Each structure stands twice: as structure tokens, then as C-alpha cells.
Amino acid sequence: MPRIRTAIILAAGFGTRFLPATKAVPKEMLPLYDRPVIQYIVEEALASGLDKIIIVTSAAKRAVEDHFDRNRHLEASLAGKPDALQQVIRSGEINIAFVRQKEMRGQAHAILGARFLLGDEPCALYYPDDGIFGEKPAMRQLLDVHEQYGGNVLAVQKVPHEDIVHYGSIDAESVADRVYRVRRIVEKPPLAEAPSDLGTVGRYVCTSGIWPLLEQTPVTAGGEMFLTDTFALAIEQGQPLYACEYEGVRFDTGRPVGLLKASLYVALHRPDTSAEFRDYLRGLNLD
């Protein structure tokens, strides 16, 4: 089984939930405490053993590219601030390729735009709105499942029953602790039709067999190609699909309240800020 080395990060969306801020700043560049949201995703990919990064962007996302470039003038100005200098240099030393999605036609279409860089290689896939924090990177947990069982792998978490209407719900059988063989996915099902309370989140491992299926993914009435439909094709054609109920804490950073919660979580868990933030929260009058 070939080692998966490449991460594809989908970052082409408009970020309308954050308007008017995202009229000028890509939502992936909004700060999660002290660094852009997308930097957490890139760092998770590197910590998971992935060493090639492809970011799919769109018009008005130049700031994402600039963030991961070297800025010699800024570095020179930070000569007396070694900690800040190291942070700036690190973000500019990561090997990243950028691909433009020129039309907003869904996730499957965005992934296909990166194929010329990968050929038929397998890959790991990220939706950057899902910030996941834990002792072991969420993607590493999915890769471990793939290396043991093969097949495509998607991340799932148990969600409150009333919330499953906002997720892809899986019909699956357990094969190991927190690992499932997926029989069916229902995207945003009516509550009475959800096969389980295990909802899909934005981490995937895709084998080389997914590429021809991406090209066959049907176009919806709205002109989009959804990855859920791609995985449905994979199941129909006998490609194994597994789900990993990852261990970690997830925040939907694609929503303003989710980004705020994630920033607070990071601040409360960093040694240099935890005590100050805990004291501040204890002193709040929330009545």
C-alpha cells in the first residue's frame, strides 16, 4: 500500500457567514487566537506525516498564498524578536502548491482541479472549517485506519440527534473500537430518516480509486458536485469505505461563534495564556 504524502485543503469558499469581514479577508485567514485558521490545518497535516500540501483557492484569496511565502523585509525587522521571527519563517518554509477553482461547483469539482499535480496518487483531504484539537492529530487517526484496513476513510463524530440534519449521517457496522464499515451515507437527512447519529466532518482519506469516481459525480440542480455523492458511487462500485470516530474536540470555525469558541479553547489550553484567561472568565459577571 503506497504511503499517503499529500494533503489537499479546500479553501475556495466565499465565507459569507463572516461578512463584512470576509469582503477583504479570506475566512481561512481570520485569526484563531494568534494565527490564521488555515495554519492550524497545515500544521495538523504536517504532524500527521503529510509533507506535500495543495491548497485549492479562488479569486480574492491571494492573502492565503502570501501568508505561506517568505517576507524578507518583515523577517529583517524581527531580528531582535526571535520567537516572532521563528513563527514567521516557519510559515514561509512549508512546501505548498496553490490551485485556483475558477468556478464554484462543489467539493468534488474543487478536488479534481488538483489532479494534475497528483496523477492517480491517494491523498488526504481537509475542509478547513473543521478545527479539531486533541493529543493525536485527527488526520493521523484516519491514516492509521487506512493503513490497517485499506479503502477510503472519513471522519465522524456523534452529534446530538436533533443536529444530524446538518451532517452526512452514516449507516455502518462496527469493525473495531471507533472504526466502522460504511454501507450508506445520507447527506443532511430529515430527522426521521437519519440512519445514525454519527455525522461526517471535514477529514477524509481518499485512495487512488476515487479519482475516476470524482469525474463521474453527478451535478446537482444547483450546478454543484458533492463529495458525498462521490463516496456513494464508491460504495456502489465495491470500494470499501470506513469511518473513524476520531478522538478530539471539534469546532466549526466556519461560523463566527465557532471561531470564537475555538479561540477561547486554545487560549485556555496554552501554558502562556491559560492562567490569565481562567482568571478573567472567573471574574465575569454573567448574570
DAVEN-V963200 format. One record per backbone hydrogen bond with DSSP energy under -1.0 kcal/mol. CO is the residue of the C=O (numbers start at 0). NH is the residue of the N-H. E is the energy in kcal/mol with one decimal. If there is no record, write none. Layout:
BEGIN
CO|NH|E + CO|NH|E
END
This chain:
BEGIN
4|50|-1.3 + 4|51|-2.0 + 5|123|-2.7 + 6|53|-3.0 + 7|125|-2.7 + 8|55|-2.7 + 14|17|-1.7 + 15|18|-1.4 + 17|20|-1.4 + 19|22|-1.7 + 20|23|-1.3 + 20|24|-1.6 + 25|28|-2.0 + 26|29|-1.3 + 27|37|-2.4 + 29|36|-1.8 + 31|33|-1.2 + 31|34|-1.0 + 34|31|-3.1 + 35|38|-1.0 + 36|40|-1.1 + 37|41|-2.3 + 38|42|-2.6 + 39|43|-2.0 + 40|44|-2.2 + 41|45|-2.3 + 42|46|-2.4 + 43|47|-1.2 + 44|49|-2.2 + 45|48|-1.5 + 51|6|-2.9 + 52|96|-2.6 + 53|8|-2.9 + 54|98|-2.3 + 55|10|-2.8 + 56|100|-3.4 + 57|60|-1.2 + 60|63|-1.5 + 61|65|-2.5 + 62|66|-2.0 + 63|67|-1.1 + 65|68|-1.6 + 70|74|-2.4 + 71|75|-2.3 + 72|76|-1.6 + 75|78|-1.2 + 77|80|-2.3 + 80|84|-2.5 + 81|85|-2.4 + 82|86|-1.7 + 83|87|-2.0 + 84|88|-2.7 + 85|89|-2.6 + 86|90|-1.8 + 89|92|-1.2 + 94|52|-1.3 + 96|54|-2.6 + 98|56|-3.0 + 102|104|-1.5 + 104|224|-2.2 + 105|109|-1.8 + 106|110|-2.5 + 107|111|-2.1 + 108|112|-1.2 + 110|113|-1.9 + 111|114|-1.6 + 113|116|-1.6 + 114|117|-1.1 + 114|118|-3.1 + 117|120|-1.5 + 122|205|-3.1 + 123|7|-3.1 + 124|203|-2.0 + 125|9|-2.3 + 126|129|-1.6 + 128|252|-2.7 + 130|250|-2.5 + 132|248|-3.3 + 136|140|-1.6 + 137|141|-1.7 + 138|142|-2.6 + 139|143|-2.1 + 140|144|-1.6 + 141|145|-2.5 + 142|146|-2.7 + 143|147|-1.4 + 144|148|-2.9 + 145|149|-2.7 + 151|241|-3.0 + 152|204|-3.2 + 153|243|-2.6 + 154|200|-2.1 + 156|198|-2.9 + 159|162|-2.3 + 160|163|-1.1 + 162|165|-2.3 + 163|166|-1.9 + 166|187|-2.2 + 167|199|-2.2 + 168|185|-2.8 + 170|182|-3.5 + 170|183|-1.6 + 172|180|-3.1 + 175|178|-2.0 + 177|244|-2.9 + 178|174|-2.4 + 178|175|-1.5 + 179|242|-2.4 + 180|172|-2.2 + 183|170|-3.0 + 185|168|-3.0 + 189|192|-2.0 + 196|158|-2.4 + 197|169|-1.6 + 198|156|-2.0 + 200|202|-2.2 + 201|126|-2.0 + 202|154|-2.2 + 203|124|-3.0 + 204|152|-2.3 + 205|122|-2.4 + 206|209|-1.7 + 207|210|-1.2 + 209|213|-2.1 + 210|214|-1.4 + 219|222|-2.2 + 223|219|-3.0 + 224|107|-2.1 + 225|229|-1.2 + 226|230|-2.3 + 227|231|-1.8 + 228|232|-1.8 + 229|233|-1.9 + 230|234|-2.2 + 231|235|-2.1 + 232|236|-2.1 + 233|238|-2.7 + 234|237|-1.5 + 239|151|-2.1 + 240|181|-3.0 + 241|153|-2.3 + 242|179|-2.4 + 243|155|-2.3 + 243|245|-1.6 + 248|132|-2.9 + 250|130|-2.5 + 250|252|-1.3 + 251|254|-1.4 + 254|258|-2.5 + 255|259|-2.1 + 256|260|-2.3 + 257|261|-2.3 + 258|262|-2.2 + 259|263|-2.1 + 260|264|-2.5 + 261|265|-2.5 + 262|266|-2.4 + 263|267|-2.2 + 269|272|-1.4 + 269|273|-2.7 + 272|276|-2.4 + 273|277|-2.5 + 274|278|-2.2 + 275|279|-2.1 + 276|280|-2.6 + 277|281|-2.3 + 278|282|-1.4 + 280|283|-1.2
END
